[in-house]
Amino acid sequence: MHDLEKGLPVPSASIQEPEQVHCSSKNEPGYESSVRNGHRDSTATCAQSLSSTPLDPIHVHKTSSESRCRAHLTILGAFLALFCTFGQMNAFGTFQNYYHAHQLVTYEASTISWIGSLQLWIFFFSGGFVGWLFDIYGPKPLMSAGTLCFVVSLMMTSISTQYYQYLLGQGILFGLGVGLIFYPSMASVSTHFVEYRATALGIAAAGSSLGGVMYPIMLQQLFEKVGFGWTVRISGLLSGVLCLVAIFTVSASRHPEKHAGRSGLSVNKLQDARFLLLAAGSCLVALGKSLAIQFHDPFHLRKFHVFHFAELPVPHGLALSPQTSFLALAVMNGGGVFGRIAPAILSDVIGRFNLLAPSAFLSGLLTIACWLSAKNTAGLMVYSVLYGFWSGSFIGVITPCVAQISDIREIGSRIGCLYTIISFP
């Protein structure tokens, strides 16, 4: 199959015919003016004509294979990056539970929750600036800095004892580190693919849901066996190794262009009606999700409101145990793994925007239809799977939609700007 049909970059030498170059000399008219205009001299021009011959087919095939390999490695690296960063974010409820029982026992649960809220807001708000830097410098410098911030924040958390220390380490520094890793990873995937961009981004984004399943379980087990300090250090070392793999595997299909990022934060970027409508709709969806998420139950786990009400006694709830409620949250994250991949594949066929609105609508409709009608554990699990699937579908398709209406030279700043706008609701 031709590389354009696969959505991969094609070497220019394989599709362009050699140009006919005229080798001028000093005796020809216009030579002086050509020199003043910065043109090459006759010797350089003749050399250029000799080097513009078509590439050997074997070389073209090798170049295409290398581009394909780099693209697939970028998906792998982005998947690992989102697995460890969002896996830690989704595990904050486990941290909060431990803080309330140990280090921060004198603080209210709502006060402790500011640590997690701060890290999440820093991550979203940093998107515009980090994306702008990506358009200038590419992914590796930013991801290297992000990995350093991310690992240092966890090491600081492992030895913290005061509330303000958790705010600085696990709140501000952690959120900044995640932003420096997330946005370059997703933007890099966007540069490698065109036709199958949503599929590629969906696979990468599935790492966040899988991390949301694995990290909370891992942390709960380690807290009981090795204590808080070593649990956080082990988590930090594991995440650091995964981030290093991501740094070496993630790449952009183009070289950074410093002139491309100079206007990355310009107000002119917000004059695109398509981008503004997409941002406005995304804000409404984010606001709707925030009405359901971020409730803290008696065990201080960051949960959906539906799970809190499920634990209430009959007739106000389902009288489920906290362990069953926690399992339902894991099932929801598991549904998000498939929700980020399957709809993304479909959107590459029927259109990304054609699937974006139904995903947002169905995630809201399911809350009304399935949650209100759930009378037992089975009903709650069905809702968890379906909501996780369609909610994940919206998250998986939103980034390809931004890329579709953006100049590839500004892909980082456009994706980041959307997340910055979403941070305010």
C-alpha positions as CSV (number, residue, x, y, z in Angstrom):
1,M,0.0,0.0,0.0
2,H,1.2,3.5,-0.7
3,D,2.5,5.4,2.3
4,L,0.0,8.2,1.7
5,E,-2.8,5.8,2.0
6,K,-1.4,4.6,5.4
7,G,-1.2,8.2,6.7
8,L,2.6,8.1,7.0
9,P,5.0,10.8,5.7
10,V,6.5,10.1,2.2
11,P,10.0,10.9,1.3
12,S,9.9,13.9,-1.1
13,A,12.6,12.4,-3.3
14,S,10.3,9.5,-4.1
15,I,7.5,11.5,-5.6
16,Q,9.2,14.5,-7.2
17,E,10.9,14.8,-10.5
18,P,14.4,16.3,-10.7
19,E,14.4,19.9,-11.6
20,Q,16.1,21.3,-14.7
21,V,18.8,23.6,-13.3
22,H,20.6,26.1,-15.4
23,C,24.3,26.6,-14.5
24,S,25.1,30.3,-14.9
25,S,28.5,31.8,-15.2
26,K,29.9,35.2,-14.4
27,N,29.8,36.3,-18.0
28,E,26.0,35.9,-18.3
29,P,23.6,38.8,-17.8
30,G,22.0,38.9,-14.4
31,Y,24.7,37.1,-12.6
32,E,25.5,40.0,-10.3
33,S,21.9,40.6,-9.4
34,S,21.5,36.9,-8.6
35,V,24.4,37.1,-6.2
36,R,22.9,40.1,-4.5
37,N,19.6,38.2,-4.1
38,G,21.4,35.4,-2.2
39,H,21.4,32.7,-5.0
40,R,24.0,30.1,-5.2
41,D,27.0,30.5,-7.5
42,S,27.3,28.4,-10.7
43,T,29.4,25.7,-9.0
44,A,26.9,25.1,-6.2
45,T,24.0,25.2,-8.6
46,C,25.6,22.6,-10.9
47,A,26.3,20.4,-7.9
48,Q,22.7,20.7,-6.9
49,S,21.6,19.5,-10.3
50,L,23.8,16.5,-10.1
51,S,22.4,15.6,-6.6
52,S,18.7,15.9,-7.7
53,T,18.6,12.6,-9.5
54,P,15.9,10.2,-8.4
55,L,16.8,8.0,-5.4
56,D,17.4,4.3,-5.9
57,P,14.2,2.3,-5.3
58,I,15.9,0.3,-2.5
59,H,16.8,3.5,-0.7
60,V,13.3,4.8,-1.1
61,H,11.9,1.6,0.4
62,K,14.3,1.7,3.3
63,T,13.4,5.3,4.0
64,S,9.7,4.4,4.0
65,S,10.3,1.5,6.3
66,E,12.2,3.7,8.7
67,S,9.4,6.3,8.8
68,R,6.9,3.6,9.5
69,C,9.0,2.2,12.3
70,R,9.5,5.6,13.9
71,A,5.7,6.2,13.7
72,H,4.9,2.9,15.5
73,L,7.6,3.5,18.1
74,T,6.1,6.9,18.8
75,I,2.7,5.3,19.5
76,L,4.4,2.9,21.9
77,G,6.3,5.7,23.7
78,A,3.2,7.8,24.0
79,F,1.2,4.9,25.4
80,L,3.9,4.3,28.1
81,A,4.1,8.0,28.9
82,L,0.3,8.3,29.4
83,F,0.3,5.0,31.3
84,C,2.6,6.1,34.1
85,T,1.6,9.8,34.3
86,F,-2.2,9.4,34.2
87,G,-2.0,6.2,36.1
88,Q,-0.5,8.2,39.0
89,M,-3.1,10.9,38.6
90,N,-6.0,8.4,38.7
91,A,-4.4,6.9,41.8
92,F,-4.6,10.1,43.9
93,G,-7.7,8.8,45.7
94,T,-5.5,6.0,47.1
95,F,-3.0,8.6,48.2
96,Q,-5.7,10.8,49.8
97,N,-7.0,7.8,51.8
98,Y,-3.6,7.2,53.2
99,Y,-2.9,10.8,54.0
100,H,-6.2,11.2,55.9
101,A,-5.3,8.2,58.1
102,H,-1.6,9.0,58.6
103,Q,0.4,12.1,57.7
104,L,-2.5,14.6,57.4
105,V,-4.9,13.0,59.9
106,T,-5.8,16.5,61.3
107,Y,-6.9,17.8,57.9
108,E,-10.4,17.5,56.4
109,A,-10.8,15.4,53.3
110,S,-11.8,18.4,51.3
111,T,-8.6,20.2,52.3
112,I,-6.5,17.2,51.3
113,S,-8.3,17.0,48.0
114,W,-6.7,20.3,47.0
115,I,-3.5,18.4,46.3
116,G,-5.1,16.4,43.6
117,S,-7.1,19.3,42.2
118,L,-4.0,21.4,42.0
119,Q,-2.0,18.8,40.1
120,L,-4.9,18.3,37.6
121,W,-5.4,22.1,37.0
122,I,-1.6,22.7,36.5
123,F,-1.6,19.9,34.0
124,F,-4.5,21.3,32.0
125,F,-3.4,25.0,32.3
126,S,0.1,24.3,31.2
127,G,-1.0,22.9,27.8
128,G,-0.9,26.1,25.8
129,F,2.7,27.0,26.9
130,V,4.0,23.4,26.6
131,G,2.4,23.0,23.2
132,W,4.0,26.2,22.0
133,L,7.4,25.0,23.1
134,F,6.8,21.7,21.3
135,D,6.3,23.6,18.0
136,I,9.8,25.2,18.6
137,Y,11.9,22.5,20.1
138,G,10.2,19.2,19.4
139,P,9.3,16.5,21.9
140,K,12.6,15.2,23.5
141,P,13.8,18.3,25.4
142,L,10.3,18.8,26.9
143,M,9.8,15.2,27.8
144,S,13.3,15.0,29.4
145,A,12.5,18.0,31.5
146,G,9.0,16.6,32.3
147,T,10.5,13.2,33.4
148,L,12.9,15.0,35.7
149,C,10.1,17.1,37.3
150,F,7.8,14.0,37.5
151,V,10.4,11.7,39.2
152,V,11.6,14.5,41.6
153,S,8.1,15.3,42.6
154,L,7.5,11.7,43.6
155,M,10.8,11.5,45.5
156,M,9.8,14.7,47.4
157,T,6.4,13.2,48.1
158,S,8.0,10.1,49.6
159,I,9.7,12.2,52.3
160,S,7.1,14.9,52.8
161,T,5.3,15.3,56.1
162,Q,3.7,18.7,56.0
163,Y,0.6,19.8,53.9
164,Y,2.4,22.6,52.1
165,Q,5.1,20.1,51.0
166,Y,2.5,17.9,49.4
167,L,1.1,20.9,47.6
168,L,4.5,21.8,46.2
169,G,5.6,18.3,45.3
170,Q,2.6,16.2,44.4
171,G,0.5,19.2,43.4
172,I,2.5,21.8,41.4
173,L,5.6,20.0,40.4
174,F,3.8,16.8,39.6
175,G,1.2,18.5,37.4
176,L,3.9,20.4,35.5
177,G,5.8,17.2,34.9
178,V,2.8,15.4,33.5
179,G,2.1,18.3,31.2
180,L,5.6,18.3,29.8
181,I,5.3,14.6,29.0
182,F,1.7,14.4,27.8
183,Y,1.4,17.2,25.3
184,P,4.6,16.5,23.3
185,S,3.7,12.8,23.2
186,M,0.3,13.3,21.7
187,A,1.4,16.1,19.4
188,S,4.2,13.8,18.1
189,V,1.8,11.0,17.3
190,S,-0.3,13.6,15.3
191,T,2.7,14.5,13.1
192,H,3.2,10.9,12.0
193,F,-0.3,10.1,10.8
194,V,-2.9,11.6,8.6
195,E,-5.5,9.1,7.5
196,Y,-5.3,6.9,10.6
197,R,-4.5,9.7,13.0
198,A,-7.4,9.0,15.3
199,T,-6.6,5.3,15.5
200,A,-3.0,6.1,16.5
201,L,-4.0,8.7,19.1
202,G,-6.6,6.4,20.5
203,I,-4.1,3.6,21.1
204,A,-1.8,6.0,22.8
205,A,-4.5,7.5,24.9
206,A,-5.6,4.0,26.0
207,G,-2.5,4.0,28.2
208,S,-4.1,6.5,30.5
209,S,-7.1,4.2,31.2
210,L,-4.9,1.1,31.7
211,G,-2.7,3.1,34.1
212,G,-5.9,4.1,36.0
213,V,-6.6,0.4,36.5
214,M,-3.1,-0.8,37.4
215,Y,-1.6,2.0,39.6
216,P,-4.4,2.2,42.3
217,I,-4.3,-1.6,42.8
218,M,-0.5,-1.6,42.9
219,L,-0.3,1.3,45.4
220,Q,-2.9,-0.3,47.7
221,Q,-0.9,-3.5,47.8
222,L,2.5,-1.9,48.4
223,F,1.2,0.5,51.1
224,E,0.4,-2.6,53.3
225,K,3.7,-4.4,52.5
226,V,6.5,-1.8,52.4
227,G,5.0,1.4,53.8
228,F,4.3,4.8,52.2
229,G,7.8,6.0,51.6
230,W,9.1,3.0,49.6
231,T,5.8,2.6,47.8
232,V,6.1,6.1,46.4
233,R,9.8,5.6,45.6
234,I,9.1,2.3,43.8
235,S,6.3,3.9,41.8
236,G,8.6,6.8,41.0
237,L,11.4,4.5,39.8
238,L,9.0,2.4,37.7
239,S,7.5,5.5,36.1
240,G,10.9,7.0,35.5
241,V,12.0,3.9,33.6
242,L,8.8,4.0,31.4
243,C,9.3,7.7,30.8
244,L,12.9,7.1,29.7
245,V,11.7,4.5,27.2
246,A,9.1,7.1,26.0
247,I,11.8,9.7,25.5
248,F,13.9,7.5,23.3
249,T,10.9,6.2,21.2
250,V,8.8,9.3,20.7
251,S,9.7,11.5,17.8
252,A,8.1,14.0,15.5
253,S,8.0,13.5,11.7
254,R,9.4,17.0,11.1
255,H,12.3,19.0,12.4
256,P,11.3,21.8,14.8
257,E,11.0,25.1,13.1
258,K,11.8,28.0,15.4
259,H,9.9,30.5,13.3
260,A,6.7,28.3,13.5
261,G,6.4,28.7,17.2
262,R,6.9,32.5,17.5
263,S,3.2,33.2,17.1
264,G,2.1,30.0,18.9
265,L,0.5,32.0,21.8
266,S,-0.9,34.7,19.5
267,V,-4.5,35.8,19.8
268,N,-4.9,35.2,16.1
269,K,-5.0,31.5,16.9
270,L,-8.3,32.1,18.6
271,Q,-9.9,33.7,15.6
272,D,-10.4,30.4,13.9
273,A,-14.2,29.8,14.2
274,R,-13.9,26.0,13.9
275,F,-11.4,25.9,16.8
276,L,-13.5,28.2,19.0
277,L,-16.6,26.1,18.5
278,L,-14.7,23.0,19.3
279,A,-13.2,24.6,22.4
280,A,-16.6,25.9,23.6
281,G,-18.2,22.4,23.1
282,S,-15.4,20.8,24.9
283,C,-15.8,23.1,27.9
284,L,-19.5,22.2,28.2
285,V,-18.6,18.5,28.1
286,A,-15.8,19.0,30.7
287,L,-18.3,20.9,32.9
288,G,-20.8,18.1,32.6
289,K,-18.2,15.6,33.6
290,S,-17.1,17.6,36.6
291,L,-20.6,17.5,38.0
292,A,-20.3,13.7,38.3
293,I,-16.6,13.2,39.1
294,Q,-14.5,14.3,42.0
295,F,-16.7,13.3,44.9
296,H,-14.8,12.0,48.0
297,D,-16.5,9.2,49.8
298,P,-16.0,8.2,53.5
299,F,-12.8,6.4,52.4
300,H,-11.7,9.6,50.6
301,L,-11.3,8.0,47.2
302,R,-11.8,10.2,44.2
303,K,-14.9,8.7,42.8
304,F,-18.0,9.5,40.7
305,H,-21.1,10.7,42.5
306,V,-22.9,7.6,41.3
307,F,-20.5,5.4,43.3
308,H,-21.1,7.4,46.4
309,F,-24.8,7.1,46.1
310,A,-24.4,3.4,45.4
311,E,-22.9,3.0,48.9
312,L,-25.7,4.8,50.6
313,P,-28.3,2.6,52.4
314,V,-31.5,1.6,50.8
315,P,-33.7,3.4,49.7
316,H,-31.3,6.2,48.9
317,G,-28.7,3.9,47.4
318,L,-27.6,0.4,46.6
319,A,-25.9,-0.3,50.0
320,L,-22.8,-1.5,48.3
321,S,-19.4,-1.9,50.1
322,P,-16.6,0.5,49.4
323,Q,-14.6,-2.3,47.9
324,T,-17.4,-3.0,45.4
325,S,-17.6,0.7,44.6
326,F,-13.8,0.8,44.1
327,L,-14.1,-2.2,41.7
328,A,-16.8,-0.4,39.7
329,L,-14.4,2.5,39.2
330,A,-11.7,0.1,38.0
331,V,-14.3,-1.4,35.6
332,M,-15.0,2.1,34.3
333,N,-11.4,2.7,33.6
334,G,-11.2,-0.7,31.9
335,G,-14.1,0.3,29.7
336,G,-12.2,3.5,28.8
337,V,-9.3,1.4,27.4
338,F,-11.6,0.0,24.7
339,G,-13.5,3.3,24.4
340,R,-10.3,5.1,23.4
341,I,-9.4,2.6,20.6
342,A,-12.5,1.1,19.0
343,P,-14.4,4.4,18.3
344,A,-11.1,6.0,17.2
345,I,-10.8,3.4,14.5
346,L,-14.4,4.0,13.4
347,S,-13.9,7.7,13.3
348,D,-11.1,7.3,10.8
349,V,-13.7,5.8,8.5
350,I,-16.9,7.9,9.1
351,G,-15.2,11.1,10.2
352,R,-13.8,12.3,13.6
353,F,-16.3,15.1,14.1
354,N,-19.1,12.8,13.1
355,L,-18.3,10.6,16.2
356,L,-17.3,13.4,18.6
357,A,-20.9,14.7,19.3
358,P,-22.5,11.2,19.7
359,S,-19.8,10.2,22.2
360,A,-20.4,13.2,24.4
361,F,-24.2,12.8,24.1
362,L,-24.2,9.1,24.9
363,S,-22.0,9.5,27.9
364,G,-24.5,11.9,29.3
365,L,-27.5,9.9,28.3
366,L,-26.1,6.8,29.9
367,T,-25.8,8.6,33.2
368,I,-29.6,9.4,33.1
369,A,-30.8,6.1,31.7
370,C,-28.5,3.4,33.2
371,W,-27.6,5.0,36.5
372,L,-31.1,5.9,37.6
373,S,-32.4,2.5,36.6
374,A,-29.6,0.5,38.4
375,K,-31.0,-1.5,41.2
376,N,-28.2,-3.8,42.0
377,T,-24.4,-4.5,41.6
378,A,-24.9,-5.8,38.0
379,G,-26.7,-2.6,37.0
380,L,-23.9,-0.5,38.4
381,M,-21.3,-2.5,36.6
382,V,-23.2,-2.2,33.3
383,Y,-23.3,1.5,33.7
384,S,-19.6,1.6,34.6
385,V,-18.6,-0.2,31.4
386,L,-20.8,1.7,29.1
387,Y,-20.0,5.1,30.6
388,G,-16.3,4.4,30.6
389,F,-16.5,3.3,27.0
390,W,-18.2,6.4,25.6
391,S,-16.5,8.8,27.9
392,G,-13.2,7.4,26.8
393,S,-14.4,7.7,23.2
394,F,-14.8,11.5,23.5
395,I,-11.4,11.8,25.1
396,G,-9.8,9.7,22.4
397,V,-11.4,11.6,19.5
398,I,-11.0,15.2,20.7
399,T,-7.3,15.4,20.0
400,P,-7.6,14.1,16.3
401,C,-10.3,16.7,15.8
402,V,-8.0,19.5,16.8
403,A,-5.2,18.1,14.6
404,Q,-7.6,17.9,11.6
405,I,-8.3,21.6,11.7
406,S,-4.8,22.7,12.5
407,D,-1.6,23.5,10.6
408,I,0.9,20.7,11.3
409,R,3.5,23.3,12.2
410,E,1.2,24.6,15.0
411,I,-0.2,21.2,16.2
412,G,1.4,21.4,19.6
413,S,0.1,24.9,20.5
414,R,-3.4,24.1,19.2
415,I,-3.8,20.9,21.2
416,G,-2.3,22.6,24.3
417,C,-4.4,25.7,23.9
418,L,-7.6,23.5,23.9
419,Y,-6.6,21.9,27.2
420,T,-5.8,25.3,28.7
421,I,-9.2,26.6,27.8
422,I,-10.8,23.4,29.3
423,S,-9.0,24.0,32.6
424,F,-11.2,27.0,33.4
425,P,-14.6,25.3,33.7
